[in-house]
Each structure stands twice: as structure tokens, then as C-alpha cells.
Amino acid sequence: MYEHPTVPNVKIWDLPGIGSPNFKADKYLKEVKLDTYDFFIILNSERFMQNDVMLAKEIKKKKKNFYFVRSKIDNDIRAEEKKKGFDEQIVLSIIREDCQKNLTELGDPKVFLMSSFDLDKYDFEILQNTLEEELPDHKKSALLQAWPVCSAASLEKKIKFFEGMIWAASLASAGIAVVPVPGLSVACDVGMVLLFLTRCYYAFGLDDGSLSRLSEKVNKPLLEHLAKSKFASAIREKTIARLQVSAILATLSAVEYAASLVPGVGSVAAAGISFGTTYYLLREGLNELANIAQEIRKEAELDTLCIN
């Protein structure tokens, strides 16, 4: 089991291949405990075999979703592109049809063609969209945060998701503000702002690991872009608590507390102040981090690479 490096409630299990020497088919189905998992991705770098079909049937009995992924497509393309009359779309179509030949008894399951080295190509984003459509609502948000940014559309979807979260966080801030306890609201708000912006930072692929891999792929230095964002720099250097964010919240904490003590309307006023302040800070931070992520994609010419 592997925990996602930035979204700890997302866990990925690497299960042994069915039919391997240590896991014969009958033993496999007993020991793997299919009920444990939300969905299954059945991977193969060649064609799918009868054991894969049998596994899919058992998963289906458990009313779980499964997806066939044909991996290492980049190897196939490299092997074919030197041949006369090479056409990438024809090669991909032949590979897809070959994979589906042994899956006919399952109906017409989709086969997603992918390369881990070229997430912006082939069917990676189609798989992401399919999973998002078919997962329960409460698990879509975890998937969306955990999934790599593989296109401009993928990044825009993440931005829209976090825009929606701003309202929920601001309302929570307003609810806490009505409690007349000195320092409670500002402590909660600082924690909320930190958690929210840190999630944005990782979801947009602004962490050192993601940017280093991207820099290596496009052969361009990209980490320097983070210095343009006070929020990205603060998260990276773990100094976000020292940002002017804290100063703003600390100042307004006293105002909220004083307002909350006014008979009749105090709680409403404190809630309004807290809502507005949190909303403003989250909106500012989200916009800044989103702009940096978009600027990095532009500098890396990623969307141009996707089109070509």
C-alpha cells in the first residue's frame, strides 16, 4: 500500500498479478479481499489474458468498477514510428483493438492507452474524467486533488474545485466567529488558510518534486517561478504563519471579539467580519497560486506540446 504523498486519505494498493507463480488464480481471489478497494485498474503492457478477464468478472460480482489500462504505449510508438507510412492514430487503434479481442465476453469494456512518461498524451486524462464521473461524490474531491495536472483543462478543473471550497471554508470561519472566546477565531482561521493553500499548492503541482520532474522533461528551469508568489514561497519554506495573513487575522480577531460582545447583533457582525476576511485571503491566495501554475505551464510550453 502506498499513501499519496500529498493527499494522505488517498491510498493506492499495488496488488500482485493474477496467475503469477506465487498467486495462482484460485488462491488470488481468496487472499486479495476485493471488498477492500474502491475500484481496480487492471494493467498490462501487452494484451489482456484470460486471468485478467476472470479477475474482472469477480470484481463485477462485488459491484466494483474496473478499468483496463494498456501501459508503455510510448515504447510501441517508438518501435513503429521508423516504419514507412507510420500513422500514430492507426497504431493506437490497432493496439486498442488487439487488447479488446480477449475482453469480448465482458461486453465492450474501455481500454485506456497510457504512458507514465507522457501523461499529457494518449488516454490519461480520459481515464481521469471517467473515474471522476463514476466515483461517489464524497470521493471525487480526493481524486481531483491527488491527480497530476496533465493539461490546461485539468488545471482549470482543479481551480474551479477550490473556488467552490472557499465558500465552505468561509462559512465555517463565520460559524466559529460567533463564539466569544478571545483568539479562537483567529487560530482556526490561520489553520484553515494554511490547510487550504497548502492543498492548492500540491494539487497545482507547485511542490519541488513535481516541478523538478517537469523541468527535467522540458529541459527548462521552472522552480524560479515560485519566488514570484509570496504564498508559494511561504508554503515552500514553511513560513506561511509569518505572512501578512497572520497580521491581518490577528488585527481582525480583536475586532471580531469586540463585535461578538455587542448584545443582539454582535454575533452576526463577528460572523460577517470573519467570513469576509477568510474569503478575501483564500481568494487572493488561490488566484496567486493558480496564476503561477498557469505561468509555469506557459513557460514549459506544455499546452503547445499537447496540441502537437
PAMARKE-368701 format. One record per residue: residue in one letter; x, y, z of N, C-alpha, C in turn. Coordinates in steps of 0.05 Angstrom, whole numbers, plus 32768, in hexadecimal, padded with zeros to 4 digits. Example, Ala and Ser with C-alpha at 12.3 -4.5 7.8 and 13.67 -1.06 7.14 Angstrom:
a81087F8E809C80F67FA6809C81087FBE809C/s81017FD3808E81117FEB808F81028001809D/
***
This chain:
m80117FE88000800080008000801180198000/y800A802C7FEF801980467FEE8005805C7FF4/e800D806D80077FFE8085800C8005809A7FF8/h7FF180A97FEE7FF780BF7FDC800980D37FEB/p801E80DE7FDE803180EF7FED802581097FF8/t800F81127FEC8003812C7FF57FE6812A7FFE/v7FD981147FF77FBD81107FFF7FBB80F6800F/p7FC180F680297FC480DD80387FAC80CB8039/n7F9480D680347F7C80C480347F7980B5801A/v7F8B80BA80077F8B80AA7FEE7FA180957FF0/k7F99807C7FEF7FAC80667FF17FAA80557FD8/i7FC2804E7FCD7FC4803E7FB57FD080237FBC/w7FC3800E7FB47FCD7FF37FBA7FD87FE77FA0/d7FF17FDE7FA27FFE7FD07F8B7FFB7FB27F91/l7FE87FA67F837FE27F897F887FF27F787F75/p7FF97F607F7D80087F4E7F6B7FF67F467F53/g80047F407F3E7FF57F387F267FE87F1D7F2A/i7FCF7F1B7F207FC17F027F237FCD7EED7F10/g7FD07ED57F1B7FDC7EBF7F0B7FFA7EBE7F0D/s80077ED07F1C80247ECF7F20802B7EB67F31/p80447EAD7F30804C7E957F3E80437E937F5B/n80457EAA7F69803E7EAA7F8680207EAF7F8B/f80127EB67F767FF57EBC7F797FE57EB07F63/k7FE07E967F657FCF7E897F527FB37E947F54/a7FA47E927F3E7F8A7E9F7F3C7F777E997F54/d7F747E7F7F5B7F617E787F707F6A7E837F8B/k7F847E827F917F8F7E8D7FAA7F8D7EAB7FAB/y7F917EB87F947F917ED57F927F777EE17F9B/l7F617ED67F907F477EE17F967F3F7EDF7FB3/k7F4A7ECB7FC17F457EC87FDE7F557EDB7FEF/e7F6D7EE17FE67F807EF07FF77F807F0E7FF2/v7F777F177FDB7F797F337FD47F647F447FE1/k7F4D7F387FE87F377F467FF77F2D7F5E7FE6/l7F1F7F587FD17F167F6C7FBE7F047F827FCB/d7EF77F7B7FE17EE57F8F7FED7EF57FA77FF9/t7F0F7FA47FFC7F1F7FB980097F217FD37FF9/y7F1E7FD17FDE7F267FE67FCD7F0E7FF47FC0/d7F12800D7FB87EFD801C7FAB7EFA80157F8D/f7F1080127F7F7F0F800A7F637F2A7FFD7F5C/f7F2B7FF17F457F437FE27F3C7F4C7FEB7F21/i7F677FEE7F1E7F737FF37F047F837FDB7EFD/i7F7B7FCD7EE87F887FB47EE07F9C7FBB7ECA/l7FB57FB97ED17FCB7FC27EBF7FD87FAB7EB0/n7FDF7FB17E977FEF7F9E7E877FFE7FAE7E72/s80177FA67E6E80277FB37E5A80267FA57E3F/e80167F8F7E3E80117F827E247FF37F7E7E21/r7FEB7F667E1A7FCE7F627E187FC27F567E31/f7FA97F597E367F9C7F4E7E4E7F957F317E49/m7F997F217E5F7F967F047E5C7F7D7EFB7E6C/q7F797EE07E6C7F617ED57E797F607EDA7E97/n7F777EDA7EA37F787EE07EC07F6E7EFC7EC6/d7F747F0F7EB47F6B7F2B7EB87F4C7F2B7EB5/v7F427F1C7EA37F257F1B7E9F7F177F0F7EB8/m7F237EF97EC27F187EEC7EDA7F187EFF7EF2/l7F2E7F0E7EF57F2F7F227F0B7F197F377F07/a7F167F417EEF7F017F557EEA7EE67F4B7EF1/k7EE07F327EEA7EC67F267EF07EC17F257F0F/e7ED67F1E7F1E7ED37F1D7F3B7ECF7F397F47/i7EDD7F4C7F3C7EDA7F687F447EBD7F717F3F/k7EB37F697F287E987F717F207E837F657F33/k7E887F4C7F3C7E767F407F4F7E757F507F69/k7E8B7F5D7F707E8C7F6D7F897E807F897F84/k7E767F8E7F6B7E6A7FA87F647E7F7FBF7F66/k7E977FB87F5F7EAD7FCC7F5F7EB47FD37F42/n7EBF7FEB7F3D7EC77FF27F227EE37FE97F1C/f7EE87FE27F037F037FDB7EFB7F097FE87EE0/y7F237FEC7EDC7F2C7FFB7EC47F457FED7EB9/f7F447FE77E9F7F5B7FDA7E927F6E7FF07E88/v7F877FEF7E907F9B80027E877FB27FF47E79/r7FB67FFA7E607FCC7FF07E507FE380047E53/s7FF87FFC7E61800E800E7E688025800D7E53/k8038801F7E57805180207E47804B80257E29/i803780357E248030803B7E08804780497DFA/d805680597E09806C80687DFC808080557DEF/n8084803D7DFC809680297DF0808C801F7DD5/d8072801A7DD4806680117DBB806880267DA4/i8063803F7DAC806580547D98808180577D8D/r809580567D9F80B180587D9680B980417D84/a80AE802A7D8A80B580127D7980A880147D5D/e809280227D5B808380247D42808A803D7D31/e809380527D3E8095806B7D3080AB806C7D1B/k80BE80597D1C80D280587D0780CA80497CEE/k80B2803D7CF080A9802D7CD9809C80407CC4/k809D80387CAC809280487C968074804A7C99/g806980627C95804D80667C96804280677CB2/f8053806C7CC5804B806D7CE2803580817CE6/d802080797CF4800A808A7CFC800380847D19/e800880967D2C800580917D487FE880887D4F/q7FD480957D437FB9808F7D4A7FB180727D41/i7FBC806A7D2A7FB7804F7D217FC4803A7D33/v7FDC80407D3C7FEA802E7D4F7FDB802C7D69/l7FD280427D737FC280427D8C7FA880327D89/s7F9C80357D727F8380277D6D7F8780097D6C/i7F9D80017D5F7FA47FE47D5D7FAA7FD87D79/i7FB87FE77D897FBF7FDE7DA47FA57FDB7DB5/r7F937FEF7DB37F7A7FEE7DC27F697FD67DBA/e7F677FD27DA07F577FBB7D967F637FA17D9E/d7F7D7F9F7D9E7F8B7F867DA67F867F807DC4/c7F867F957DD47F807F927DF17F647F897DF5/q7F517F937DE67F357F8D7DEA7F2C7F727DE0/k7F3D7F657DD07F367F4B7DC57F2F7F367DDB/n7F407F367DEF7F3C7F227E057F297F2B7E1A/l7F1C7F427E167F0A7F4C7E2B7EED7F4C7E22/t7EE87F3F7E0B7ECD7F417E007EB77F357E12/e7EBE7F217E227EAA7F157E347EA27F277E4B/l7EB07F3D7E4E7EA97F517E637E977F677E57/g7E907F647E3E7E807F787E317E927F897E1F/d7E937FA37E257EA47FB47E157EB37FC77E28/p7EC57FBC7E397ED37FCD7E4C7EE77FE07E3F/k7EEA7FF77E4B7EFD800A7E407F1980017E47/v7F2B80067E347F4880017E397F56801C7E36/f7F6380257E4C7F71803F7E4C7F8E803B7E45/l7F9880497E317FB480477E297FC3805D7E37/m7FD980557E447FE880697E54800680657E54/s8014807A7E5A8031807A7E5F8036808B7E78/s804480807E8B804A808F7EA3805E80A67E9E/f806B80A57E87807E80BA7E80807180D17E71/d805980CC7E66804B80E07E56802E80E27E60/l802A80ED7E78800F80EE7E837FFD81017E73/d800981137E647FF981267E547FF1811B7E3A/k7FF881017E347FF180F57E1B7FE080DC7E20/y7FD480D27E0B7FC580B97E0B7FAC80BC7E1D/d7FA680A87E2E7F8C80A77E3C7F8D80AE7E59/f7FA280B97E637FA580BE7E807F8E80D07E8A/e7F8980E67E7C7F7580F97E857F5980ED7E81/i7F5580DC7E6D7F3B80CF7E697F3580BD7E80/l7F4A80AE7E897F47809D7EA17F3F80AE7EB9/q7F4D80C47EBD7F4780D67ED47F2A80DE7ED3/n7F2080E77EBC7F0480F17EBA7EF180DA7EBE/t7EF880C27EB57EE680AB7EB97EE480A47ED7/l7EFB80A37EE57EFB809E7F017EEA80B27F10/e7EEE80CB7F097EE080E17F167EC280DE7F13/e7EB980D67EFB7E9C80D37EF67E9180BB7F06/e7EA180A77F0A7E96808E7F157E9B808A7F33/l7EAC809B7F3F7EB080997F5C7E9980A67F6B/p7E94809E7F837E8180AB7F947E8980C87F99/d7E7680DA7F9D7E7C80F77FA07E9180FD7FB5/h7E8F80EF7FCC7EA180F57FE27EBE80ED7FDD/k7EC380DD7FC77EDE80D57FC17EE980E37FA8/k7ED880F27F9A7EE181017F837EF581167F8A/s7EF181247FA17F0281397FA97F1E812F7FAF/a7F2081187FBC7F3B810C7FC27F4981057FA8/l7F3B80FA7F957F4780F37F7B7F51810C7F6D/l7F4081207F6C7F4781397F5E7F6081467F69/q7F6381457F847F7B81517F907F9381407F8C/a7F9081257F8B7FA781137F897FB181107F6C/w7F9F81147F587FA7810F7F3D7FBA81247F32/p7FCF811C7F237FE2812F7F187FD581427F05/v7FE0815A7F027FD7816D7EEE7FE281657ED3/c7FD0815A7EC17FDA81507EA87FD281617E90/s7FC381777E957FBA81887E7F7FB081A27E8B/a7FAC81B67E797FA081CF7E827F8481CB7E8D/a7F7581B87E807F5A81B27E897F5A81A67EA5/s7F6E81947EAA7F7181877EC47F76819C7EDA/l7F8881AF7ED47F8E81C47EE77F7681D57EEC/e7F6781DC7ED77F5081ED7EDA7F3A81DF7EEC/k7F3881C57EE97F2581B67EF97F2C81B77F16/k7F4681B57F1C7F5081B77F387F4A81D37F43/i7F4F81E87F337F4A82037F3C7F2D82077F43/k7F1B81FE7F327EFE82007F377EF681F27F50/f7F0281DA7F557EFC81CB7F6D7F0381DB7F86/f7F1B81E77F867F2481F67F9E7F1482107FA0/e7F0B821C7F8A7EFA82337F8C7EE0822C7F9B/g7ED582157F967EBD820C7FA47EC382077FC2/m7EDB81FE7FC87EE281F97FE47EE582127FF5/i7EEB82287FE77EEE82427FF67ED582498006/w7EBE82457FFA7EA5824B80077EA1823A8020/a7EA78220801E7EA3820E80347EB68216804B/a7ECF821C80457EE3822480597EDB823F8066/s7ED2825180567ECA826C80617EB282698073/l7E9F8258806C7E878254807D7E8F82478097/a7EA2823480967EAC822880AF7EB9823D80C1/s7EC8824F80B47ED5826480C37EC0827680D1/a7EAB827C80C27E95828D80CE7E88827F80E5/g7E85826580E37E78825680F97E8982578112/i7EA38255810F7EB5825581267EB682718133/a7EB3828581227EB682A1812C7EA082A98140/v7E89829C813F7E7382A381517E79829B816E/v7E8D828981727E938280818D7EA68295819A/p7E9D82A281AF7EAC82B881BB7EC482AF81CC/v7ED782A281BF7EEF829981CD7F0782A781C0/p7F1682B781CF7F2C82C681C37F4182B381B6/g7F4882B9819D7F5D82AA818F7F5382918181/l7F3B828781887F31826E817B7F2E8271815D/s7F21828781557F1B828A81397F35828D8129/v7F47829E81327F6082A281227F7182898121/a7F71827981367F80826081367F75824D8121/c7F5A824B81217F4D8239810D7F51824380F1/d7F4F825E80EE7F52826A80D37F6E826680C7/v7F82826A80D87F9E826680CE7FA2824980C6/g7F97823680D67F99821A80CF7F8A821380B5/m7F73822080B17F63821B80997F7182268080/v7F7C823E80837F8A824A806C7FA282398065/l7FB1823180797FC9822080747FC282068066/l7FAD81F880707FA681DE80657F9C81E28048/f7F8B81F680447F7F81FA80297F9482008015/l7FA68213801B7FBA821C80077FCF82078003/t7FD581F780187FE881E180147FDD81CC8001/r7FC381C680047FB681B37FF27FB781BD7FD5/c7FB281D77FD17FB381E37FB77FCF81E07FAB/y7FE381E67FBC7FFF81E57FB4800781CA7FA8/y7FFF81B57FB78006819A7FAD7FF481917F96/a7FDB81987F977FC881907F827FD0819C7F67/f7FDB81B47F687FE381C27F4F7FFF81BA7F46/g800C81A87F548026819E7F4C803C81B27F50/l803B81C27F66804F81D77F6B806481CE7F7F/d806281B67F8A807681AB7F9C809081A57F8D/d80A681A47F9C80C081A17F9080C281887F7F/g80B781727F8980B981587F7B80AB815A7F5F/s809381657F5F808481677F458092817A7F32/l809C81917F3C80A981A47F2A80C4819A7F21/s80D2818B7F3180EC81807F2980E8816C7F12/r80D4815B7F1580CE81477EFF80C681567EE6/l80B6816A7EE980AD81797ED180C481887EC4/s80D681947ED480ED81A27ECA80FF818F7EBA/e810281777EC4811381637EB78106815B7E9C/k80EC81597E9C80DE81507E8480E081657E6E/v80DC817E7E7480DC81937E6080F881A17E5D/n810B81987E6E812681A47E6E812681C27E72/k811681CB7E85811581E77E8C811481EB7EAA/p812181FF7EB5811F82047ED2810482117ED9/l80F582057EEB80DA820F7EF180D782167F0E/l80E8820C7F1F80E582117F3C80E6822F7F43/e80F5823E7F3280F8825B7F3880DD826A7F37/h80CA825F7F2980B0826C7F2780A2826E7F43/l80A8825C7F55809B825C7F6F80A282757F7F/a80B982817F7980C182997F8880AF82B07F83/k809F82AF7F6D808D82C57F66807482C57F77/s806F82AF7F85805782AD7F96805E82AC7FB3/k805482BF7FC2805A82BF7FDF804E82A77FED/f8037829E7FE3802A82877FEF803A826D7FE9/a8042826A7FCF805182527FC8806C82517FD7/s807982687FD9809382697FE7808F82628004/a807A826D801080758268802D806F824B8032/i805F823E8021805982228025807282118021/r80818218800C80998208800680AD820A801D/e80AF8222802980C38226803E80B78222805A/k809D8219805A808F82138074808F822C8086/t808A8243807A8089825C808A806E826A8086/i805A825C807E804082698077803582778090/a803A826D80A7802F827A80BF803A829680C3/r8051829C80B7805D82B780BA805482CA80A4/l804482C18092803982D2807D802882E88089/q802382FD80798011831280817FF583078087/v7FF082EF807D7FD682E180837FD282E180A1/s7FE682D980B07FE382D680CD7FDE82F180DA/a7FEC830680CF7FE9832080DA7FCC832B80D6/i7FC2832680BE7FA7832E80B87F93832080CA/l7F96830680CD7F8382F680DD7F8682FE80FB/a7F9E830381047FA1830A81207F9483258126/t7F96833881147F8A835281187F6B834F8118/l7F61834081057F44833D81037F39832B811A/s7F4A831B81267F41830A813C7F36831C8153/a7F45833181597F3C8343816E7F2183518166/v7F1F8358814D7F06836581437EEF83518145/e7EF48338813C7EDF8324813E7ED6831F815A/y7EE9831D816D7EE3831781887ED2832E8194/a7EDA8347818F7ECB835E81997EAF835E818D/a7EAD835881747E93835881677E8183428172/s7E8D832B81787E7C831581827E70831B819D/l7E7B832E81AC7E70833481C67E59834881C6/v7E54835481AE7E3E836881AC7E24835981AD/p7E12835F81C07DF9835181C37DE8835281A9/g7DDC833C81A37DC9833B818C7DD683378171/v7DE7834881697DF38347814E7E10833F814E/g7E1C833D81657E39833881667E42831F8158/s7E348309815C7E3C82F081507E3A82F18131/v7E2582FE81277E228301810A7E39831180FF/a7E408327810C7E55833981037E70832A8103/a7E76831B81187E8F830C811A7E9082F78104/a7E7A82E980FF7E7982D580EA7E7E82E180CF/g7E7282F880CA7E76830680B07E93830F80AC/i7E9F831980C17EBB832280BF7ECD830980B9/s7EC882F480C87ED982DC80C47ED582D080A8/f7EBC82CF809F7EB782C480857EC582D4806F/g7EC282EE80717ECE82FF805C7EED82FE805C/t7EF982FD80747F1682FC80757F2182E2806A/t7F1582CB80737F1E82B1806A7F1A82AE804C/y7F0382B780427EFD82B680257F1282C58015/y7F1882DD801E7F2B82EE80107F4782E1800F/l7F5082D680267F6B82CA80277F6D82B18016/l7F5882A080177F58828880077F56828E7FEA/r7F4682A17FE37F4382A97FC77F5E82B47FBC/e7F6B82C67FCC7F8482D17FC37F9982BB7FC0/g7F9B82AA7FD47FAF82947FD27FAA82817FBB/l7F91827A7FB77F8A82687FA17F9182747F86/n7F89828D7F827F8F829B7F697FAD829C7F63/e7FBC82A27F787FD982A57F757FE5828A7F6D/l7FDE82757F7C7FE9825B7F767FE082507F5B/a7FC782567F537FBD824D7F397FCC825C7F23/n7FD182767F267FDF82857F127FFC827B7F0E/i800982747F25802482697F238024824E7F14/a8010823D7F1A800E82237F0D800A82267EEF/q7FF982397EE77FF3823F7ECB800C824A7EBD/e801A825B7ECC803382677EC0804882527EBC/i804A823F7ECE805D82297ECB805682187EB3/r803C82127EAF803482027E98803B82107E7E/k8037822B7E7E803D823B7E67805B823A7E61/e806B823E7E768088823E7E73809282237E69/a8086820E7E73808E81F37E6B808381EB7E50/e807281FC7E44806581F67E2B805681DC7E2B/l804A81D67E42803C81BC7E45802481BA7E33/d801481CF7E327FFB81CD7E23800181CD7E05/t801781D97DFD802081D77DE1802881BB7DDB/l803681AE7DEE803E81927DEA802681807DE8/c801181867DF87FF881757DF77FEB81777DDC/i7FEA81907DD17FDC81947DB77FEB81867DA1/n800681887DA28016817C7D8D8017815D7D90/
***
